Amino acid sequence: MVAEKKVDFGSLSLLGISKLAEGLEDVIYLNVGEPDFDTPRHIAIAAERALKEGHTHYTEDKGIPALRRAIAEKENMKAKADICEEQVLVTPGATGALFAACMSLIDSGDEVIIQAPSYPGHIRAVTVAGGKPVPVSLEEDHDFMMSLDELNEKVTSRTKVIIVSSPTNPTGTVFERDVLKAIVEIAADNELFIVSDEVYENFVYDDAEFVSVSEFPGMRHRTVLVNSFSKTYAMTGWRIGYAIAPKEVTNRMAEFSCASSLCVNSIAQYGALAALQGPQKCVDAMLTEYDERRRFVVKELNKIPRVRFVEPNGAFYVFPNVEELEMNSLELVKYLVREAKVLLSPGYPFFGSKGKFHVRLSYTAPLNALKIAMGRINSALRELEGT
């Protein structure tokens, strides 16, 4: 009998998890947080027009002026701020904005507070910049809200930045205004920057309220806002996002962004401009569909014995705790892809060793596929229990 190869959990990537389904047929993939919708047609038409009109050359390194103005106008309406075009940097996705922010704000050895669990890209950006990620717990017993006492304890003289993400990936939590206010006060008291990842700003449900860090008094001068067109407009493959920061920080970020990519794809920029300036009913329609999927998944998870979870009120993920199944999350993911033909994500990439007993389920698949998947999961887990 050949011994099972050990897995390096620290290097287990979200996309690499798909390899667990290699050679299997009829697998339903609930492991990747990618919208299943097509990019809205008016955005695609704008990109086609840009191509025909010859907008195929290098753009300004910060992005085309019209797009940067549109982004500034959008964010001004959201936060009732006075953001100007010079503060906006167009980037290759939110990932490009995160990397540019970390490279600009962090020196070797600086400590950066990150949420635990958190999006793995936050950790990568910090470590590549030479920083030290310092995790602060999102407390499962308190609906995955950040532990403010732990945050206070973790801030040291070496702390430079706090990365905040709400709604969060992987938990689907939307931070309450009072929680964000407390985080902002800790940042101000210790003269720290906040990098605010607002990629899921439009994905909030029920009575949840999205609140931007930049709305709080005094934070515009110590906030780097990171956002993307990928989720809101189903444009993941277009690779376009943006950052907003104080002018001197934006200029520094632009140097790093230019060094790595020179400029963002010109055609994608014209598509993004159409996304902001065009009709927004497509966004509302997607949100309605995600909410229906969310409600269904929550209902089905409640039927599964020995699996507990915090009901998500944002993004499009749920992060169940499977500890009572007496199987770690990677073992469970392997079991489900083999026996149920459903692929989830183990908790390790988001939580390190603390993710041992969590899995992430992304409800970005069509409702019909989710119905099949949840039925398969329920049957496979009951078979595991012998019931």
TAPELIN-V738788 format. One record per pair of residues at least 6 apart in sequence whose C-alpha atoms are under 8 Angstrom apart, sorted by the first residue. I is the first residue (numbers start at 1). J is the second residue. D is the distance in whole Angstrom. If there is no record, write none. Layout:
BEGIN
i:j:d
I:J:D
I:J:D
END
This chain:
BEGIN
i:j:d
9:348:6
9:349:7
9:352:7
10:348:7
10:349:7
10:352:7
11:349:8
12:348:8
12:349:6
13:349:7
14:31:7
14:32:7
14:345:7
14:349:7
15:32:7
17:31:8
17:345:7
18:31:8
18:343:8
20:334:7
20:337:8
21:27:7
21:337:6
21:338:8
21:343:7
24:338:8
24:341:8
25:341:8
26:341:7
27:337:7
27:341:5
27:342:5
27:343:7
28:341:6
28:342:5
28:343:6
28:369:7
28:373:7
29:342:6
29:343:5
29:344:7
29:365:8
30:342:7
30:343:6
30:344:5
30:345:8
30:361:6
30:362:5
30:363:7
30:364:7
30:365:7
31:343:6
31:344:4
31:345:5
31:360:7
31:361:6
31:362:6
32:345:8
32:362:6
33:316:7
33:317:8
33:362:6
33:364:7
34:231:7
34:234:8
34:236:7
34:364:6
35:231:6
35:234:6
35:236:8
35:364:5
35:365:8
36:234:8
36:364:6
36:365:6
36:366:7
37:234:6
37:286:8
38:234:6
39:233:6
39:234:5
39:235:6
40:233:7
40:234:8
40:282:7
42:274:7
42:275:8
42:278:7
43:271:5
43:272:7
43:274:5
43:275:6
43:278:8
44:271:6
45:271:8
46:270:6
46:271:6
46:274:6
47:267:5
47:268:7
47:270:6
47:271:5
48:267:8
50:56:8
50:267:6
50:270:7
51:267:7
55:266:7
55:267:7
56:266:6
56:267:7
57:266:7
58:263:7
58:266:7
59:263:6
59:264:8
59:266:6
60:263:7
61:254:7
61:257:8
61:258:6
61:262:6
61:263:5
61:264:8
62:88:7
62:89:5
62:90:6
62:91:8
62:254:6
62:263:7
63:89:6
63:90:5
63:91:8
63:263:7
63:264:7
63:269:7
64:269:7
65:85:7
66:273:7
67:269:7
67:270:7
67:272:7
67:273:5
68:85:5
68:88:6
68:89:7
68:90:7
69:84:7
69:85:5
70:273:7
70:276:7
70:277:8
71:88:7
71:276:8
72:83:6
72:84:6
72:85:6
72:88:7
73:83:8
74:276:8
75:81:7
75:83:7
76:82:6
76:83:6
79:212:7
79:214:7
79:215:5
80:215:7
81:215:8
86:247:6
86:250:8
87:244:5
87:245:6
87:246:6
87:247:5
87:250:6
88:242:7
88:243:6
88:244:5
88:245:7
88:250:7
89:97:8
89:242:5
89:243:5
89:244:6
89:250:6
89:253:8
89:254:7
90:97:8
90:240:7
90:241:6
90:242:4
90:243:7
90:264:7
91:97:6
91:240:6
91:241:5
91:242:5
91:243:7
91:257:7
91:263:8
91:264:6
92:239:5
92:240:5
92:241:6
92:242:8
92:261:8
92:264:6
92:265:8
93:227:8
93:228:6
93:229:8
93:230:7
93:239:5
93:240:4
93:241:4
93:242:7
94:199:7
94:226:6
94:227:5
94:228:5
94:240:7
94:241:5
94:242:6
94:243:8
95:121:7
95:241:8
96:241:8
96:257:7
97:226:6
97:227:8
97:241:7
97:242:6
97:243:6
98:122:7
98:125:6
98:226:7
99:125:5
99:126:8
99:129:8
100:253:5
100:254:7
100:256:6
100:257:6
101:195:8
101:224:7
101:253:6
102:125:6
102:126:6
102:129:6
103:129:5
103:253:7
103:256:7
104:249:7
104:252:6
104:253:6
104:256:8
105:160:8
105:161:8
105:249:8
106:126:8
106:129:6
106:130:7
106:131:6
106:160:7
106:161:8
107:129:7
107:130:6
107:131:7
108:129:7
108:130:4
108:131:5
109:130:6
109:131:5
109:132:6
109:158:8
110:130:7
110:131:5
110:132:6
110:158:5
110:159:6
110:160:6
111:131:6
111:132:5
111:133:6
111:134:6
111:158:5
111:159:4
111:160:6
111:161:7
112:126:7
112:131:7
112:132:6
112:133:5
112:134:6
112:159:6
112:160:6
112:161:5
112:162:6
112:163:7
113:133:6
113:134:5
113:135:6
113:136:7
113:151:8
113:154:8
113:155:8
113:159:7
113:161:6
113:162:5
113:163:6
114:122:7
114:123:8
114:133:6
114:134:6
114:135:5
114:136:6
114:162:6
114:163:5
114:164:7
115:135:6
115:136:5
115:137:6
115:138:6
115:146:7
115:163:7
115:164:7
115:165:8
116:135:5
116:136:6
116:137:5
116:138:6
116:350:7
116:351:6
117:137:7
117:138:7
117:170:7
117:171:8
117:350:5
117:351:5
117:355:8
118:168:7
118:169:6
118:170:7
118:350:5
118:351:7
119:168:8
119:169:6
119:170:7
119:349:8
119:350:6
120:349:6
120:350:6
122:163:8
123:133:6
126:132:7
126:133:6
127:133:7
134:154:7
136:146:7
136:147:7
136:150:6
136:151:6
136:154:7
137:146:6
137:147:6
137:150:7
138:144:4
138:145:5
138:146:4
138:147:6
139:145:6
139:146:6
139:147:6
140:310:7
143:173:7
143:310:6
144:171:7
144:173:6
144:310:8
145:173:7
145:175:6
145:179:8
146:179:7
148:179:8
148:182:7
148:183:7
152:186:7
159:192:7
160:192:5
160:193:7
161:192:5
161:193:5
161:194:6
161:195:7
162:187:7
162:192:7
162:193:6
162:194:5
162:195:6
163:194:6
163:195:5
163:196:6
163:197:7
164:194:7
164:195:6
164:196:5
164:197:6
165:196:6
165:197:5
165:198:6
166:173:7
166:174:5
166:175:6
166:197:7
166:198:6
166:200:7
166:201:7
166:210:8
167:173:5
167:174:4
167:175:7
167:198:7
167:200:6
167:201:7
167:203:7
167:204:7
167:210:7
167:314:5
167:315:6
168:174:7
168:200:8
168:314:7
168:315:7
169:315:7
169:317:7
170:317:6
170:318:7
170:319:6
170:350:7
170:360:6
171:310:8
171:312:7
171:317:6
171:318:6
171:319:5
171:360:8
172:311:8
172:312:5
172:313:6
172:314:5
172:315:5
172:316:6
172:317:5
172:318:6
172:319:8
173:312:6
173:313:6
173:314:6
173:315:8
174:204:7
174:208:7
174:209:7
174:210:7
174:313:6
174:314:6
175:210:8
175:211:8
176:208:8
176:209:7
176:211:8
177:211:6
180:211:8
180:213:7
181:213:8
181:216:7
184:194:8
184:213:7
184:216:8
184:219:8
187:193:7
187:194:7
188:219:8
192:222:7
193:222:5
193:223:6
193:224:8
194:222:6
194:223:5
194:224:6
195:223:6
195:224:5
195:225:6
195:226:7
196:212:8
196:213:7
196:223:7
196:224:6
196:225:5
196:226:6
197:225:6
197:226:5
197:227:6
198:212:8
198:225:7
198:226:6
198:227:5
199:226:7
199:227:5
199:228:6
199:229:8
199:231:7
199:232:8
200:231:7
200:232:7
200:314:7
200:315:5
201:210:6
201:315:8
202:210:8
202:232:7
202:287:8
203:287:6
203:314:5
203:315:5
203:316:7
204:210:7
204:313:6
204:314:4
204:315:7
205:291:7
205:313:5
205:314:6
206:313:7
208:313:6
208:314:8
213:219:7
213:223:8
214:220:5
214:223:7
214:225:8
220:245:7
220:246:7
221:245:7
221:246:6
222:245:8
222:246:7
223:245:6
223:246:8
224:243:7
224:244:6
224:245:5
224:246:8
225:243:5
225:244:5
225:245:6
226:241:8
226:242:6
226:243:5
226:244:7
227:241:6
227:242:5
227:243:6
228:240:6
228:241:4
228:242:6
229:235:6
229:236:7
229:240:6
229:241:6
229:272:7
230:236:4
230:237:8
230:238:7
230:239:7
230:240:7
230:241:7
232:283:6
233:275:7
233:282:8
233:283:7
238:268:6
239:268:8
240:264:7
240:268:7
240:269:7
240:272:8
243:250:8
244:250:7
257:263:8
290:316:7
290:363:7
290:364:7
293:363:6
293:366:8
293:367:6
293:370:8
294:312:8
294:316:7
294:363:7
297:363:8
297:370:8
297:374:7
298:311:7
300:374:7
301:307:7
301:374:8
302:308:8
303:378:8
304:378:6
304:381:8
306:322:7
306:323:8
306:324:5
306:325:6
307:320:7
307:321:6
307:322:5
307:323:8
307:324:7
307:325:7
308:320:6
308:321:5
308:322:7
309:318:8
309:319:6
309:320:4
309:321:6
310:318:7
310:319:7
310:320:7
311:318:7
312:318:6
316:362:6
316:363:6
316:364:7
317:360:7
317:361:6
317:362:5
317:363:6
318:360:6
318:361:5
318:362:7
319:358:6
319:359:6
319:360:5
319:361:6
320:358:6
320:359:6
320:360:7
320:361:8
321:357:6
321:358:5
321:359:7
322:328:8
322:329:7
322:357:5
322:358:6
322:359:7
323:357:5
323:358:7
327:357:7
328:356:5
328:357:5
328:358:8
329:346:5
329:347:6
329:348:8
329:355:7
329:356:6
329:357:5
329:358:6
329:359:6
330:345:8
330:346:5
330:347:8
330:356:8
333:343:7
333:344:6
333:345:7
333:346:6
333:359:8
334:343:8
336:342:6
336:343:7
336:377:7
336:380:7
337:343:5
337:344:8
339:380:6
340:373:8
340:376:5
340:377:6
340:379:8
340:380:6
341:373:8
341:376:8
342:373:6
342:376:8
342:377:7
344:359:7
344:360:6
344:361:6
344:362:8
345:359:6
345:360:5
345:361:7
346:355:7
346:356:8
346:358:6
346:359:5
346:360:6
347:354:8
347:355:4
347:356:6
347:357:7
347:358:5
347:359:5
347:360:6
348:354:7
348:355:5
348:356:6
348:358:8
349:355:8
363:370:7
END
